[in-house]
Amino acid sequence: MTDKKDPAEHTVAEHEHSATCGHPAVKHEDHVDYVHDGHKHAPHDGHYDEHGSHRRR
């Protein structure tokens, strides 16, 4: 598994992840990632960081 911190494919203006957005939230160290289209995003300074692929267990 890779924990890249590259900008994600969409912006906060296009979609804002939250507890009510419909995407699963996954605890990741000291923050929450949101699973979207098989990969994880984390909010950071007005954009999303890409935190790698997500595999179901």
C-alpha positions, 0 to 999 in steps of 0.5 A: 500500500502506498501513502502518497501525498499528491493532490487528489483528482478532484478539488474541494470546490467539486466535492467536499468530503464529510461525515455526511457525504456518502463516502466511507471514512477510514481512520489513517494515523492522526486524520480521516481519509475518505474512500472515493473510486477505490482510492483514499483522499484526505483534506489538507489546506483547502485541497485533498491529498491522494493517500493511495488505493483502498482494498476491501478486507 
